[in-house]
Amino acid sequence: MIVVRYTGGLGNQMFEYAMSLMLIKKTLEEHVYADLTRYDMTIEHDGFDILKYFDVNIDIMSDDIKKIIAPLNYYLCKIGLKNFLYKIKVSKIEGLNNKLEKRDNRVGIIRDYASTNYNANAFNIDKIKSKIWHYKGNWINPLYWEDCVDYIRDSFIFKTDLLSKNDREIIDEMQHCESVSIHIRRGDYSGNYRYDLCNDFYYIKALEKIKSIVKDNKKIIYYVFSEEKISLPYIQNYKNIYHPELCGVDLWMMSKCKYNIIANSTFSYWAAILNVYDKKKVIAPYYAYRGDDMKIELPVPTEWIRINNLEQ
């Protein structure tokens, strides 16, 4: 049995679902189950919302499995104290669950190295050695799925009934102009030393690159996506698009642009993956995040254009 742990917002959940699909395909498992215990403890953006936007097949693990891999969550939920989990620091709960899980010889743990690296042994599991293989990570590196990108892309069927009449009109406009999506991540990234890495210099360089690619710059219309209305003095012709209660609509509309300028965010990363325009170009930041003494590269498909977002 294989269980994939889900964490984070919509973009992360899509990577975790993509990994689940690849595990079914490469290990020949009939089902891969979803571990949603993270959302017992914290909302994380809008919570577990991939099912809100996409028709995807997700099998949630049973309570019997939850008892083994996240016993603290299981017993507190069982006795009606689920809300108590929100009062404890997440790292403490997960730390205790990890210790208890490691002691159980029925469980084998497969980790995604630093979220952006590649674990070459991710698909090489001994089904006899462990009854449960628990996958923990974000699985962002395209090496996990690049040989099946069309299969992965086609598996995300967007619920188009979420689109308003205005949304549909804008999407139609995107198809008939040289449309460029620009994702500017605010929210929890704003002022965060670790993740706030895409400043005006990055976007100005990205815009220059787009202008060098598109033959007729007069036909370019920029669509700016963010959690709030954004003012960009260095762009003359742009439209702000944001759906505060329906972030997945933003992701889908970004994917309908011909060209994508993404942030160091899995959210706009997925918009670029779902873009099916045959001449698309994706501009991506070189770095995903940083620590006190390191910079972590954002792994992207080889055809994407990368710009150093920590260099002015």
Backbone torsions as a table, in degrees:
resi	resn	phi	psi	omega
1	MET	NA	138.1	179.1
2	ILE	-117.4	133.9	178.8
3	VAL	-127.0	130.1	178.1
4	VAL	-110.7	128.1	-179.3
5	ARG	-82.7	130.6	177.8
6	TYR	-101.9	135.9	176.2
7	THR	-144.4	167.5	171.8
8	GLY	76.9	-167.5	-178.1
9	GLY	-88.1	-163.1	-172.2
10	LEU	-59.2	-45.5	-179.2
11	GLY	-59.3	-46.7	178.0
12	ASN	-62.0	-42.3	-179.4
13	GLN	-61.1	-34.8	179.3
14	MET	-68.8	-37.5	174.8
15	PHE	-65.1	-39.5	-179.0
16	GLU	-69.2	-35.6	175.5
17	TYR	-69.0	-40.3	177.6
18	ALA	-60.2	-40.4	177.7
19	MET	-64.9	-37.9	177.4
20	SER	-60.8	-42.4	178.4
21	LEU	-62.6	-41.6	-179.3
22	MET	-68.3	-34.6	177.9
23	LEU	-65.4	-40.9	176.4
24	ILE	-62.2	-42.9	-176.2
25	LYS	-69.1	-39.5	-172.1
26	LYS	-97.0	-21.2	178.3
27	THR	-105.2	-6.0	178.9
28	LEU	64.3	23.6	172.9
29	GLU	-71.9	143.8	178.7
30	GLU	-74.7	-35.9	-179.8
31	HIS	-136.3	145.5	167.6
32	VAL	-121.7	128.0	-171.5
33	TYR	-98.3	151.5	-176.8
34	ALA	-98.0	128.1	172.9
35	ASP	-95.3	109.3	-177.4
36	LEU	-106.4	20.4	-174.1
37	THR	-65.1	-24.2	177.1
38	ARG	-57.0	-35.7	-176.3
39	TYR	-82.6	-3.2	167.7
40	ASP	-71.9	-23.9	-168.4
41	MET	-109.2	-23.8	-175.5
42	THR	-157.1	152.0	-179.4
43	ILE	-74.2	-45.4	-175.3
44	GLU	52.2	96.5	-176.9
45	HIS	59.0	-115.3	-179.9
46	ASP	-103.5	18.4	-179.6
47	GLY	78.1	-162.3	-179.6
48	PHE	-79.6	98.3	-171.2
49	ASP	-125.2	12.8	179.2
50	ILE	-60.2	-34.4	-180.0
51	LEU	-71.6	-18.3	179.0
52	LYS	-70.9	-30.1	-172.9
53	TYR	-110.9	-23.8	-174.4
54	PHE	-129.3	143.3	171.8
55	ASP	-83.8	89.3	179.9
56	VAL	-122.9	153.3	-177.9
57	ASN	-98.0	104.1	-178.9
58	ILE	-119.7	120.0	177.0
59	ASP	-95.5	112.5	-179.2
60	ILE	-80.6	136.8	-176.2
61	MET	-62.5	155.7	-179.7
62	SER	-78.9	166.0	176.5
63	ASP	-63.4	-29.9	178.5
64	ASP	-62.7	-37.7	177.6
65	ILE	-75.1	-39.5	178.6
66	LYS	-58.9	-38.0	-179.8
67	LYS	-61.5	-29.8	-177.5
68	ILE	-85.0	-45.3	-172.1
69	ILE	-95.4	-17.3	177.0
70	ALA	-144.8	65.8	-173.2
71	PRO	-60.7	-35.6	-179.9
72	LEU	-63.1	-44.7	176.9
73	ASN	-60.9	-44.6	-176.2
74	TYR	-59.1	-51.5	-173.5
75	TYR	-71.4	-36.5	178.3
76	LEU	-68.0	-37.6	176.7
77	CYS	-68.9	-36.3	-176.4
78	LYS	-65.9	-35.3	-178.2
79	ILE	-96.4	13.2	174.0
80	GLY	80.6	23.0	-179.4
81	LEU	-114.5	33.7	-178.8
82	LYS	-57.6	-40.0	-178.7
83	ASN	-61.5	-22.2	178.9
84	PHE	-64.8	-27.3	-180.0
85	LEU	-63.0	-30.0	-179.6
86	TYR	-73.3	-14.6	-177.4
87	LYS	-93.1	-8.2	-179.3
88	ILE	-105.4	143.9	177.8
89	LYS	-59.8	129.4	-174.8
90	VAL	-54.7	-42.6	-177.5
91	SER	-61.3	-31.5	179.0
92	LYS	-71.1	-42.7	178.7
93	ILE	-63.8	-47.1	-178.2
94	GLU	-66.7	-35.2	177.7
95	GLY	-61.4	-43.9	179.1
96	LEU	-68.4	-43.3	177.1
97	ASN	-58.8	-41.8	179.8
98	ASN	-61.6	-42.7	179.9
99	LYS	-63.7	-43.6	-179.7
100	LEU	-68.5	-37.7	179.9
101	GLU	-65.8	-42.0	-178.3
102	LYS	-64.2	-26.7	-179.7
103	ARG	-77.6	-13.0	-177.1
104	ASP	-91.5	114.3	-175.5
105	ASN	-73.5	0.7	175.7
106	ARG	-84.5	-9.0	-172.6
107	VAL	-113.4	133.5	170.1
108	GLY	-115.8	136.2	-175.3
109	ILE	-110.5	128.5	175.5
110	ILE	-113.7	124.1	-176.7
111	ARG	-111.8	150.2	174.3
112	ASP	-93.3	117.5	-173.9
113	TYR	-68.0	115.4	174.3
114	ALA	54.6	20.7	177.3
115	SER	68.3	-27.5	-175.8
116	THR	-112.4	-15.7	178.8
117	ASN	-80.5	-172.4	-176.0
118	TYR	-127.6	126.1	176.0
119	ASN	-95.1	102.5	-175.0
120	ALA	-65.5	-16.2	-179.0
121	ASN	-98.4	10.0	-174.0
122	ALA	-59.8	-31.3	-177.4
123	PHE	-101.2	1.3	-178.8
124	ASN	-103.6	85.5	-178.0
125	ILE	-116.8	148.8	177.1
126	ASP	-97.5	103.7	-175.2
127	LYS	-69.1	-17.1	178.7
128	ILE	-83.3	-36.8	-176.2
129	LYS	-60.9	-42.8	-177.5
130	SER	-130.0	142.4	177.6
131	LYS	-74.1	-35.7	-178.3
132	ILE	-125.8	129.4	172.0
133	TRP	-108.6	117.7	-173.7
134	HIS	-105.1	115.8	-179.0
135	TYR	-95.5	123.8	-177.9
136	LYS	-125.5	116.9	179.5
137	GLY	159.9	-175.0	179.6
138	ASN	-104.2	-24.4	173.2
139	TRP	58.5	46.4	-176.8
140	ILE	-79.5	-29.9	-173.7
141	ASN	-60.4	128.0	-178.0
142	PRO	-64.2	-14.3	177.8
143	LEU	-61.6	-21.6	179.3
144	TYR	-71.6	-27.3	-171.7
145	TRP	-139.3	3.4	-172.2
146	GLU	-64.2	-24.5	178.6
147	ASP	-80.1	-3.2	-179.9
148	CYS	-134.5	33.6	-171.8
149	VAL	-62.4	-37.6	179.1
150	ASP	-65.9	-40.7	177.9
151	TYR	-61.3	-44.4	179.6
152	ILE	-64.7	-47.8	-178.4
153	ARG	-60.0	-43.4	-177.5
154	ASP	-70.4	-15.5	-179.3
155	SER	-79.2	-15.9	178.8
156	PHE	-95.7	95.9	-179.3
157	ILE	-97.9	108.3	-175.2
158	PHE	-73.8	143.4	178.5
159	LYS	-84.3	91.7	-171.7
160	THR	-67.5	-13.5	177.2
161	ASP	-67.8	-9.7	176.7
162	LEU	-78.4	-13.2	-177.7
163	LEU	-82.4	134.5	175.1
164	SER	-81.7	170.9	176.2
165	LYS	-59.4	-41.3	178.8
166	ASN	-64.1	-41.0	177.2
167	ASP	-58.5	-45.0	-178.7
168	ARG	-64.5	-37.4	178.7
169	GLU	-67.0	-39.0	178.7
170	ILE	-67.3	-41.5	178.4
171	ILE	-61.6	-40.4	177.0
172	ASP	-62.6	-40.6	177.3
173	GLU	-62.0	-40.6	179.8
174	MET	-59.2	-33.6	-178.2
175	GLN	-73.9	-19.2	-173.2
176	HIS	-113.4	15.4	174.2
177	CYS	-139.1	178.0	174.8
178	GLU	-86.2	80.8	-172.1
179	SER	-83.4	135.0	179.6
180	VAL	-127.9	120.8	174.1
181	SER	-89.9	140.8	176.4
182	ILE	-126.5	117.3	178.5
183	HIS	-102.2	123.4	177.3
184	ILE	-117.5	109.7	-176.2
185	ARG	-81.8	120.4	175.2
186	ARG	-111.0	-128.6	177.1
187	GLY	54.2	-124.1	-175.3
188	ASP	-71.5	-9.3	177.9
189	TYR	-84.0	-27.1	-173.3
190	SER	-59.6	120.5	178.8
191	GLY	74.0	4.3	-178.7
192	ASN	-87.2	113.0	-176.7
193	TYR	-55.0	-36.0	-174.8
194	ARG	-72.2	-38.1	-170.9
195	TYR	-119.2	-16.9	-177.4
196	ASP	-81.0	78.5	-169.8
197	LEU	-114.8	-5.5	-177.4
198	CYS	-110.3	92.4	-178.5
199	ASN	-96.0	-172.2	-178.0
200	ASP	-58.4	-34.7	-178.9
201	PHE	-61.8	-39.9	177.9
202	TYR	-62.5	-48.4	-177.0
203	TYR	-68.0	-35.2	177.0
204	ILE	-63.8	-43.5	177.7
205	LYS	-65.4	-38.1	178.9
206	ALA	-65.2	-40.1	178.4
207	LEU	-65.0	-38.8	177.5
208	GLU	-62.6	-38.8	178.7
209	LYS	-65.7	-43.7	178.7
210	ILE	-61.1	-43.5	-179.1
211	LYS	-63.7	-29.3	177.7
212	SER	-76.9	-18.1	-178.4
213	ILE	-90.8	-44.2	-177.2
214	VAL	-79.3	126.8	-175.2
215	LYS	-66.1	-45.6	-177.5
216	ASP	-110.2	95.8	-177.6
217	ASN	-62.7	-23.5	-179.0
218	LYS	-67.8	-19.3	-179.4
219	LYS	-90.9	-1.8	-178.6
220	ILE	-76.0	131.8	168.0
221	ILE	-123.8	128.2	-179.3
222	TYR	-96.3	135.9	177.4
223	TYR	-118.2	113.8	-174.5
224	VAL	-98.7	123.6	-178.5
225	PHE	-113.6	131.2	176.6
226	SER	-161.8	176.8	178.7
227	GLU	-75.3	-8.3	-177.0
228	GLU	-151.5	168.1	177.7
229	LYS	-67.6	129.8	-174.1
230	ILE	-112.6	139.9	174.3
231	SER	-107.1	120.4	-177.6
232	LEU	-123.0	96.8	-176.8
233	PRO	-66.0	-18.3	-177.6
234	TYR	-91.3	7.5	174.1
235	ILE	-125.8	131.3	-177.9
236	GLN	-89.7	-38.0	-172.0
237	ASN	-119.7	92.2	179.3
238	TYR	-147.3	160.4	179.0
239	LYS	-125.8	131.7	176.0
240	ASN	-81.5	131.8	175.5
241	ILE	-131.7	125.4	174.9
242	TYR	-157.5	141.0	179.4
243	HIS	-123.6	90.7	-174.3
244	PRO	-54.1	-33.7	-177.7
245	GLU	-99.5	-4.7	-176.7
246	LEU	-138.9	67.8	-175.4
247	CYS	-61.2	-31.5	-179.5
248	GLY	-63.3	-26.5	175.7
249	VAL	-65.9	-39.3	175.1
250	ASP	-58.0	-47.3	-179.3
251	LEU	-58.5	-46.5	-178.2
252	TRP	-64.2	-42.1	-179.3
253	MET	-67.8	-35.9	174.5
254	MET	-59.2	-38.9	-177.8
255	SER	-67.3	-16.0	-179.2
256	LYS	-89.7	-5.7	173.5
257	CYS	-77.4	155.5	-178.7
258	LYS	-77.1	-30.2	-178.2
259	TYR	-130.9	145.6	-176.7
260	ASN	-127.7	128.4	167.8
261	ILE	-107.5	110.8	-173.5
262	ILE	-102.3	163.3	173.6
263	ALA	-97.1	179.0	174.8
264	ASN	-79.5	62.7	-171.4
265	SER	-142.4	136.0	177.9
266	THR	-66.0	-19.9	-178.5
267	PHE	-64.1	-57.6	179.7
268	SER	-76.6	-22.0	173.7
269	TYR	-56.5	-45.4	-178.7
270	TRP	-70.3	-33.2	175.7
271	ALA	-58.9	-40.9	179.8
272	ALA	-68.7	-37.6	177.6
273	ILE	-64.3	-41.3	-176.9
274	LEU	-75.9	-12.8	177.3
275	ASN	-65.4	121.6	-176.9
276	VAL	-107.9	7.7	177.4
277	TYR	-60.1	128.2	-171.3
278	ASP	-68.8	-18.5	178.2
279	LYS	-113.0	24.0	-175.4
280	LYS	-62.1	150.7	171.5
281	LYS	-130.0	136.4	-179.7
282	VAL	-119.2	124.9	175.1
283	ILE	-101.4	125.2	-175.1
284	ALA	-130.2	148.7	175.6
285	PRO	-71.0	149.1	-178.5
286	TYR	-72.1	-35.8	-174.6
287	TYR	-111.4	140.6	179.4
288	ALA	-89.0	-45.8	179.2
289	TYR	-162.8	174.2	-179.0
290	ARG	-141.9	156.6	173.7
291	GLY	-114.9	-162.0	-178.7
292	ASP	-67.2	-33.9	-175.3
293	ASP	-135.8	25.2	-179.3
294	MET	-151.9	158.3	174.4
295	LYS	-127.5	128.6	-176.8
296	ILE	-103.8	122.4	-179.5
297	GLU	-70.6	148.5	173.8
298	LEU	-88.8	114.9	-179.9
299	PRO	-76.3	126.2	-177.0
300	VAL	-133.5	161.6	173.7
301	PRO	-55.5	147.1	-172.3
302	THR	-61.7	-26.3	-176.9
303	GLU	-82.1	-9.8	177.9
304	TRP	-73.8	152.6	-179.9
305	ILE	-98.0	123.9	-177.3
306	ARG	-104.4	141.8	177.9
307	ILE	-125.2	136.1	178.9
308	ASN	-67.7	109.6	-176.1
309	ASN	-92.0	6.2	174.8
310	LEU	-117.0	18.1	179.7
311	GLU	-127.9	124.0	-178.3
312	GLN	-90.2	NA	NA
